């Protein structure tokens, strides 16, 4: 009988939505991620599979694993896991295979529309009797006809492109490891360099993993290349943007604004200047988190575990760079 250990920060209900997809002959032990390491070690020592949400585990606990075949992440991101250590211990790692891509893509679209239509301010004004304070005919905008640059054209980036199709936007994308040309053709997106994307886009949206290549991918030179009317959207990882450079660019109105689901420090320091700027829209790293996502992720996860148990390689394998 395969033994699965699931360390998680999820409440009981969403955790159960995920683990309900375990085959009946799988033993699944769900424990809080905050469990002390000395209590995790006896569990991990006998585990065939480890599921993590969020995706981190201490070196001491991981080195105690004697038969672990796969670390299966519930998230798409893998930047908090020591991939070099996993490779040393010959433990395979997989992410969620894009099963939260639709959630992140919908959130991305929501941020674009909310910023363009000044949703938060309009709601507050309606509630407080300031019905006509905002001249929407001069300070709100439509997506139709805009150029959207998608940085990272994997599962999430492609979903964003698909959702933007009915809005009749012009789609550009940059990805150093692009999909085949048939994907871009089907989605109506054109591959360009990062410089060209930044210069031409009305909206730049980021969908890359965090690794040494993407840390501060967007910094002062990239912000300077963007249109003064441009919106920057980030639903991947905070450090993909140089936050100090972004803060200065927003203060100087070098770009029109930013819509951010992620930050360098989470939760942010109350003194973070981004929290004080009126051309920033913020959400608390919730783009990929919906009620519907857990069952979708669980189905993929346990199918992946079954593949590995049967001697096949995992889907959505993550490799150390």
C-alpha positions in Angstrom: 0.0 0.0 0.0 1.5 3.4 -1.0 2.0 5.7 1.9 1.4 9.4 1.3 2.2 12.3 3.6 0.6 15.6 3.0 2.0 18.6 4.9 -0.2 21.6 4.3 -1.5 25.0 5.5 -4.9 24.3 4.1 -8.0 24.1 6.3 -9.7 20.8 6.6 -12.3 21.3 3.9 -10.0 22.3 1.0 -7.5 19.6 2.1 -10.3 17.0 1.9 -11.3 18.2 -1.5 -7.8 17.5 -2.7 -7.3 14.1 -0.9 -10.7 12.7 -1.9 -9.0 11.8 -5.2 -6.6 9.3 -3.5 -7.1 5.7 -4.7 -8.8 3.5 -2.0 -5.6 1.5 -1.4 -3.5 4.6 -0.7 -2.8 5.6 2.9 -2.9 9.4 3.2 -1.7 11.2 6.3 -2.5 14.9 6.3 -0.7 17.1 8.9 -0.2 20.8 9.3 2.9 22.2 7.6 3.7 23.9 11.0 4.2 20.5 12.7 7.6 20.4 14.4 10.4 18.7 12.4 10.9 16.1 15.0 7.4 15.0 14.5 7.6 15.1 10.7 10.7 12.9 10.6 9.0 9.6 11.6 6.2 10.2 9.0 8.5 11.1 6.2 10.8 8.2 6.9 8.2 5.7 5.9 6.5 7.7 3.1 6.5 6.8 -0.5 5.2 10.2 -1.6 5.2 13.7 -0.1 2.7 16.3 -1.0 3.4 19.9 0.0 1.4 23.1 0.2 3.1 25.4 0.5 6.1 23.9 -1.2 8.9 23.9 1.5 10.5 21.3 3.7 13.6 21.5 5.9 16.8 19.8 4.9 16.8 17.7 8.1 13.4 16.3 7.4 14.1 15.6 3.8 17.3 13.8 4.5 15.4 11.4 6.8 13.4 10.1 3.9 14.4 6.6 3.1 12.0 5.5 0.3 10.5 8.8 -1.0 9.8 8.5 -4.8 8.3 11.9 -5.5 7.7 15.3 -3.9 4.4 16.5 -5.4 3.8 20.2 -5.1 0.2 21.5 -4.9 1.4 24.8 -6.3 2.8 25.7 -9.7 5.8 27.6 -8.1 8.8 25.6 -6.8 11.1 28.4 -5.7 10.9 27.6 -2.0 12.1 24.0 -2.4 15.7 23.1 -2.4 15.9 21.4 -5.8 19.7 20.8 -5.6 19.1 18.8 -2.4 16.3 16.8 -4.0 18.6 16.0 -6.9 21.4 14.9 -4.5 18.9 12.6 -2.7 17.5 11.3 -6.1 14.0 12.5 -5.2 11.9 13.6 -8.1 9.8 16.8 -7.9 6.7 17.7 -9.7 4.5 20.8 -9.7 0.7 20.9 -10.2 0.9 20.6 -14.0 -1.0 23.8 -14.6 -4.1 22.7 -12.8 -4.5 26.2 -11.3 -3.8 28.0 -14.6 -7.4 28.9 -15.1 -7.6 30.4 -11.6 -4.6 32.5 -12.1 -5.6 33.5 -15.6 -9.1 34.6 -14.5 -7.5 36.6 -11.6 -5.1 38.2 -14.1 -8.0 39.3 -16.3 -9.8 40.6 -13.2 -6.8 42.8 -12.3 -6.7 44.2 -15.8 -10.4 45.0 -15.9 -10.5 46.3 -12.3 -7.6 48.7 -12.9 -8.9 49.9 -16.3 -12.4 50.5 -14.9 -11.3 51.8 -11.5 -13.5 49.2 -9.8 -12.4 49.8 -6.2 -12.7 53.5 -6.3 -16.1 53.3 -8.1 -17.4 50.9 -5.5 -16.2 53.1 -2.6 -17.7 56.2 -4.2 -21.0 54.6 -4.8 -21.2 53.5 -1.1 -20.3 56.9 0.2 -22.5 59.2 -1.8 -19.9 60.3 -4.3 -21.8 59.1 -7.3 -20.3 61.2 -10.0 -16.9 62.1 -8.5 -15.0 60.0 -11.1 -15.3 61.1 -14.7 -15.4 57.6 -16.1 -15.4 59.0 -19.6 -11.9 60.4 -19.1 -10.3 58.1 -16.6 -11.5 54.5 -17.4 -10.4 52.4 -20.4 -11.4 49.4 -22.4 -9.4 46.3 -23.1 -10.6 46.1 -26.7 -7.9 47.0 -29.2 -5.1 47.2 -26.6 -1.8 45.3 -27.0 -1.2 42.8 -24.2 2.4 41.5 -23.7 2.5 38.1 -22.0 5.9 37.3 -20.4 6.0 33.6 -20.0 3.9 31.5 -22.3 3.4 28.3 -20.4 0.2 26.9 -19.0 -0.9 30.2 -17.3 0.3 32.6 -20.0 -1.6 30.6 -22.7 -4.7 30.6 -20.6 -4.5 34.4 -20.3 -4.2 34.6 -24.1 -7.2 32.4 -24.5 -9.3 34.5 -22.1 -8.2 37.7 -23.9 -9.3 36.5 -27.3 -13.0 37.7 -27.1 -11.7 41.2 -26.0 -10.0 41.5 -29.4 -6.7 42.5 -28.0 -3.4 42.3 -29.9 -1.3 39.6 -28.2 2.5 39.5 -28.0 4.5 37.0 -25.9 8.1 36.5 -24.8 9.4 33.2 -23.6 12.9 31.9 -23.9 11.5 28.3 -24.0 8.4 28.9 -26.2 5.8 26.3 -27.2 5.5 25.2 -30.8 4.4 27.7 -33.4 1.1 26.0 -33.7 0.2 27.1 -30.1 0.9 30.7 -30.8 -1.0 30.5 -34.1 -4.0 28.9 -32.4 -4.1 31.6 -29.7 -3.4 34.5 -32.1 -0.2 35.6 -30.3 3.1 36.7 -31.8 6.4 35.8 -30.3 8.8 38.8 -29.9 11.8 39.8 -27.9 11.3 41.1 -24.4 12.4 44.6 -25.5 9.8 44.7 -28.3 7.1 43.4 -26.0 7.8 46.1 -23.4 7.9 48.9 -25.9 4.7 48.0 -27.7 2.4 46.7 -24.9 -0.3 48.6 -23.2 -0.5 45.9 -20.6 2.5 43.7 -19.6 1.5 40.6 -17.6 4.1 38.3 -15.9 3.7 34.5 -15.8 7.2 33.0 -15.2 8.7 30.8 -12.5 11.1 32.5 -10.0 14.6 31.3 -10.6 18.0 33.0 -11.1 17.1 33.9 -14.7 13.9 35.6 -13.8 14.7 37.4 -10.5 14.4 41.1 -11.2 13.5 40.3 -14.8 11.7 43.6 -14.7 13.9 46.4 -13.3 14.8 50.0 -14.1 15.8 49.4 -17.8 12.7 47.4 -18.5 10.4 49.8 -16.8 12.0 52.7 -18.7 11.2 50.8 -22.0 7.5 50.6 -21.2 4.9 53.1 -22.4 4.0 55.9 -19.9 0.4 54.6 -20.3 1.3 51.0 -19.6 -0.1 48.7 -16.8 2.2 46.1 -15.3 0.4 43.0 -13.9 2.2 40.4 -11.7 0.5 37.2 -10.6 3.6 35.0 -10.5 6.2 35.8 -7.9 7.2 39.2 -6.3 10.9 39.1 -6.9 10.4 38.8 -10.6 10.0 42.6 -10.4 12.6 44.9 -8.8 10.3 46.4 -6.2 12.3 49.4 -5.5 12.6 50.2 -9.2 8.8 49.7 -9.6 8.0 52.0 -6.7 10.1 54.8 -8.1 8.6 54.3 -11.6 5.1 54.5 -10.2 5.9 57.6 -8.1 7.3 59.3 -11.1 4.3 58.2 -13.3 6.9 56.6 -15.6 4.2 53.9 -16.2 0.5 54.3 -15.5 0.2 51.7 -12.8 0.7 48.2 -11.5 -1.7 45.4 -10.5 0.1 43.0 -8.1 -1.0 39.8 -6.5 2.5 39.1 -5.2 5.2 41.1 -3.4 8.8 40.7 -2.3 7.7 40.3 1.3 4.4 38.6 2.1 2.5 39.8 4.0 4.0 43.2 3.2 5.5 45.5 5.8 2.9 48.2 6.5 5.6 50.7 5.7 6.0 49.4 2.1 5.5 52.5 0.0 3.6 50.5 -2.7 0.7 50.3 -0.2 0.5 54.2 -0.2 0.4 54.7 -4.0 -3.0 55.3 -5.7 -1.8 53.8 -9.0 -1.3 50.4 -7.5 -4.0 47.6 -7.2 -3.1 44.9 -4.7 -4.4 41.4 -3.9 -2.9 39.0 -1.2 -1.3 36.3 -3.4 -4.7 34.7 -4.1 -4.7 34.4 -7.9 -4.4 30.6 -7.9 -6.6 30.0 -4.9 -10.3 29.3 -5.4 -12.7 26.7 -4.0 -12.8 25.0 -7.4 -9.1 24.6 -7.7 -8.5 22.0 -5.0 -10.4 19.1 -6.6 -8.8 19.9 -9.9 -5.3 19.8 -8.3 -6.1 16.7 -6.3 -7.1 14.8 -9.4 -3.9 15.6 -11.2 -1.8 14.9 -8.1 -3.0 11.4 -7.4 -2.9 10.5 -11.1 0.7 11.6 -11.0 1.4 9.5 -7.9 -0.1 6.5 -9.6 2.1 7.0 -12.6 5.2 7.0 -10.4 4.1 4.0 -8.4 3.6 2.1 -11.7 7.2 2.9 -12.6 6.5 5.8 -15.1 8.2 9.2 -14.9 6.1 12.0 -13.3 4.2 14.6 -15.3 5.2 18.2 -14.7 8.6 17.2 -13.4 10.7 20.1 -12.0 14.4 20.0 -12.5 17.2 22.0 -10.8 18.7 24.7 -13.0 
